[in-house]
Amino acid sequence: MKRKTNAFALQATLVLVMVAFLSTIFLAGANNSFAASGKKKSQDMTRTSAVEHTEAQLKQLQGSLNITEAQQELWNNLAQVMRENAKDMDAIKKDRAEKTEPMNAVEHMKFHSQITQSHLAQMNKLIPPFEALYVSMSDEQKKITDTTFRTGKYGKHKRHNKK
């Protein structure tokens, strides 16, 4: 019974970690704040599409997670879903950007509800390939992954080489 509880706790934790991770990816790339909507941005501010942001995140993650050749297919499956999710998010943003009239408060809520529903659907698509990759990881890779998702910091992690 204790193993089932621990397995459920692990799955629940993975879901929460992925929600936090994807929220960071998509909210950082979305640039859709309540205050900013309906106002023109300065030309000095460059917008990064969700696709561009995702590609950068994939590159950083693949380097920091030390994906092995044996894990490459699992990584490719995960990356494909992340790319599809990013394209979907860009389509939502593009659709909204084409509507030039300012949104009222109710429209803002509906738009953010649409974004939230999209994030949930994207998470549901992302969890299976992420879980398959995570299960295939070495203990060291899992440690790096857990730290990356907990802190949101990508890049090179210290390796503890015990000789």
VOPAGU-2260 file (C-alpha; in pm, 1 decimal, decimal comma):
REM VOPAGU-2260
SITE   aa  ch    i         X         Y         Z
SITE  MET   A    0       0,0       0,0       0,0
SITE  LYS   A    1     286,4     233,5      82,7
SITE  ARG   A    2     440,6     178,3    -263,3
SITE  LYS   A    3     114,3     275,6    -434,3
SITE  THR   A    4      99,1     593,6    -228,2
SITE  ASN   A    5     460,8     675,3    -314,8
SITE  ALA   A    6     401,0     604,7    -684,5
SITE  PHE   A    7      97,8     833,2    -683,8
SITE  ALA   A    8     294,4    1103,7    -501,3
SITE  LEU   A    9     570,0    1078,3    -762,4
SITE  GLN   A   10     321,4    1109,0   -1048,2
SITE  ALA   A   11     150,1    1403,2    -883,1
SITE  THR   A   12     486,6    1569,7    -829,8
SITE  LEU   A   13     582,5    1518,4   -1194,7
SITE  VAL   A   14     256,0    1678,0   -1304,7
SITE  LEU   A   15     313,0    1979,6   -1081,0
SITE  VAL   A   16     671,4    2017,3   -1199,8
SITE  MET   A   17     565,4    2005,0   -1563,3
SITE  VAL   A   18     286,6    2257,6   -1502,9
SITE  ALA   A   19     538,4    2493,8   -1346,7
SITE  PHE   A   20     787,0    2432,4   -1626,3
SITE  LEU   A   21     541,6    2485,5   -1909,8
SITE  SER   A   22     389,1    2786,4   -1742,6
SITE  THR   A   23     735,8    2936,4   -1729,7
SITE  ILE   A   24     801,4    2852,8   -2094,2
SITE  PHE   A   25     472,2    2970,9   -2233,7
SITE  LEU   A   26     403,5    3264,0   -2005,1
SITE  ALA   A   27     753,1    3398,7   -2058,2
SITE  GLY   A   28     707,5    3376,6   -2432,6
SITE  ALA   A   29     346,7    3485,6   -2442,7
SITE  ASN   A   30     389,6    3855,6   -2347,2
SITE  ASN   A   31      13,6    3877,3   -2288,2
SITE  SER   A   32     -31,8    4069,6   -1966,9
SITE  PHE   A   33    -353,5    4244,6   -1868,4
SITE  ALA   A   34    -179,4    4580,4   -1861,6
SITE  ALA   A   35      -5,0    4536,0   -2194,8
SITE  SER   A   36    -304,0    4416,1   -2395,3
SITE  GLY   A   37    -454,4    4683,3   -2613,3
SITE  LYS   A   38    -149,8    4911,6   -2581,0
SITE  LYS   A   39     122,0    4941,6   -2839,0
SITE  LYS   A   40     465,8    4827,2   -2730,5
SITE  SER   A   41     772,3    5035,4   -2794,1
SITE  GLN   A   42     957,3    4938,6   -3107,0
SITE  ASP   A   43    1267,5    4873,4   -2896,6
SITE  MET   A   44    1096,1    4577,8   -2731,6
SITE  THR   A   45    1131,7    4265,7   -2938,8
SITE  ARG   A   46     879,1    3991,4   -2900,0
SITE  THR   A   47     990,2    3634,2   -2898,7
SITE  SER   A   48     746,6    3383,9   -3036,0
SITE  ALA   A   49     661,6    3077,2   -2831,0
SITE  VAL   A   50     829,6    2870,5   -3103,3
SITE  GLU   A   51    1155,3    3067,7   -3074,4
SITE  HIS   A   52    1142,4    3055,6   -2696,4
SITE  THR   A   53    1074,7    2680,6   -2701,1
SITE  GLU   A   54    1363,9    2616,8   -2938,7
SITE  ALA   A   55    1597,7    2804,5   -2705,1
SITE  GLN   A   56    1463,3    2611,9   -2405,0
SITE  LEU   A   57    1502,5    2278,8   -2588,0
SITE  LYS   A   58    1863,8    2358,7   -2671,4
SITE  GLN   A   59    1942,3    2453,0   -2311,4
SITE  LEU   A   60    1759,0    2152,7   -2169,9
SITE  GLN   A   61    1919,3    1902,3   -2403,2
SITE  GLY   A   62    2263,3    2030,5   -2307,1
SITE  SER   A   63    2199,7    2040,7   -1934,9
SITE  LEU   A   64    2021,3    1704,0   -1919,9
SITE  ASN   A   65    2301,2    1522,5   -2103,4
SITE  ILE   A   66    2062,1    1329,3   -2328,0
SITE  THR   A   67    2225,4    1004,7   -2436,6
SITE  GLU   A   68    2206,7     844,1   -2778,4
SITE  ALA   A   69    1977,4     576,1   -2633,7
SITE  GLN   A   70    1740,7     849,1   -2507,8
SITE  GLN   A   71    1742,1    1047,9   -2832,2
SITE  GLU   A   72    1414,8     905,7   -2965,6
SITE  LEU   A   73    1238,4     978,9   -2635,6
SITE  TRP   A   74    1386,8    1329,4   -2638,1
SITE  ASN   A   75    1271,1    1381,5   -2998,4
SITE  ASN   A   76     917,1    1277,0   -2902,7
SITE  LEU   A   77     914,4    1526,5   -2614,4
SITE  ALA   A   78    1065,5    1802,4   -2829,3
SITE  GLN   A   79     804,1    1744,4   -3100,6
SITE  VAL   A   80     516,7    1785,8   -2854,3
SITE  MET   A   81     679,7    2099,0   -2710,7
SITE  ARG   A   82     714,5    2242,5   -3062,3
SITE  GLU   A   83     351,4    2163,2   -3145,9
SITE  ASN   A   84     239,7    2325,7   -2820,5
SITE  ALA   A   85     444,1    2636,1   -2899,6
SITE  LYS   A   86     290,0    2659,9   -3247,9
SITE  ASP   A   87     -56,9    2635,8   -3092,1
SITE  MET   A   88      28,6    2914,0   -2846,5
SITE  ASP   A   89     162,2    3135,1   -3126,3
SITE  ALA   A   90    -159,5    3076,3   -3321,8
SITE  ILE   A   91    -366,5    3193,4   -3023,4
SITE  LYS   A   92    -145,1    3501,0   -2984,1
SITE  LYS   A   93    -161,3    3576,5   -3357,6
SITE  ASP   A   94    -539,5    3546,2   -3358,0
SITE  ARG   A   95    -561,0    3790,0   -3067,8
SITE  ALA   A   96    -309,7    4031,3   -3223,5
SITE  GLU   A   97    -517,2    4049,2   -3542,5
SITE  LYS   A   98    -808,1    4187,0   -3342,6
SITE  THR   A   99    -724,0    4554,0   -3316,7
SITE  GLU   A  100   -1005,2    4665,8   -3088,7
SITE  PRO   A  101    -922,1    4686,8   -2717,0
SITE  MET   A  102   -1064,0    4414,5   -2492,4
SITE  ASN   A  103   -1296,1    4491,7   -2207,0
SITE  ALA   A  104   -1258,0    4316,8   -1869,5
SITE  VAL   A  105   -1485,0    4025,5   -1963,2
SITE  GLU   A  106   -1300,4    3972,3   -2291,1
SITE  HIS   A  107    -969,7    3974,6   -2100,9
SITE  MET   A  108   -1101,1    3704,5   -1869,6
SITE  LYS   A  109   -1224,6    3496,2   -2161,5
SITE  PHE   A  110    -891,6    3534,0   -2342,4
SITE  HIS   A  111    -694,7    3429,9   -2034,0
SITE  SER   A  112    -936,3    3140,7   -1985,3
SITE  GLN   A  113    -860,9    3031,8   -2341,8
SITE  ILE   A  114    -486,7    3049,8   -2268,2
SITE  THR   A  115    -533,5    2848,4   -1947,5
SITE  GLN   A  116    -742,0    2583,1   -2121,9
SITE  SER   A  117    -480,8    2561,0   -2394,9
SITE  HIS   A  118    -205,2    2519,0   -2133,4
SITE  LEU   A  119    -400,3    2236,8   -1969,6
SITE  ALA   A  120    -448,4    2057,5   -2301,3
SITE  GLN   A  121     -80,2    2106,8   -2379,6
SITE  MET   A  122      20,6    1965,9   -2041,2
SITE  ASN   A  123    -193,9    1659,8   -2099,1
SITE  LYS   A  124     -14,0    1602,6   -2431,2
SITE  LEU   A  125     329,2    1669,1   -2280,5
SITE  ILE   A  126     319,0    1448,3   -1972,1
SITE  PRO   A  127     338,1    1104,8   -2144,1
SITE  PRO   A  128     652,2    1178,1   -2352,2
SITE  PHE   A  129     815,9    1359,2   -2060,2
SITE  GLU   A  130     741,3    1073,0   -1823,9
SITE  ALA   A  131     883,5     820,7   -2073,1
SITE  LEU   A  132    1204,6    1024,3   -2099,4
SITE  TYR   A  133    1227,2    1078,0   -1723,7
SITE  VAL   A  134    1189,9     704,9   -1651,8
SITE  SER   A  135    1478,0     633,4   -1891,5
SITE  MET   A  136    1712,2     877,7   -1716,0
SITE  SER   A  137    2001,8     786,2   -1493,4
SITE  ASP   A  138    1987,5     896,2   -1130,6
SITE  GLU   A  139    2226,4    1182,6   -1212,9
SITE  GLN   A  140    2006,3    1299,4   -1502,2
SITE  LYS   A  141    1698,3    1282,3   -1280,7
SITE  LYS   A  142    1877,1    1489,7   -1017,6
SITE  ILE   A  143    1966,9    1752,7   -1278,9
SITE  THR   A  144    1611,7    1745,8   -1417,2
SITE  ASP   A  145    1457,3    1780,9   -1073,7
SITE  THR   A  146    1686,3    2072,5    -989,5
SITE  THR   A  147    1623,2    2238,4   -1325,1
SITE  PHE   A  148    1248,0    2216,9   -1287,1
SITE  ARG   A  149    1253,4    2320,5    -923,6
SITE  THR   A  150    1474,7    2626,4    -978,5
SITE  GLY   A  151    1396,5    2711,1   -1340,8
SITE  LYS   A  152    1770,4    2746,4   -1406,4
SITE  TYR   A  153    1910,5    2587,6   -1716,8
SITE  GLY   A  154    2264,9    2545,9   -1826,0
SITE  LYS   A  155    2557,6    2356,5   -1688,1
SITE  HIS   A  156    2513,8    2190,1   -1355,7
SITE  LYS   A  157    2789,8    2083,2   -1124,2
SITE  ARG   A  158    2872,4    1720,0   -1155,0
SITE  HIS   A  159    2979,5    1531,2    -849,8
SITE  ASN   A  160    3249,3    1297,4    -967,8
SITE  LYS   A  161    3352,6    1065,6    -691,5
SITE  LYS   A  162    3678,0     888,8    -760,0
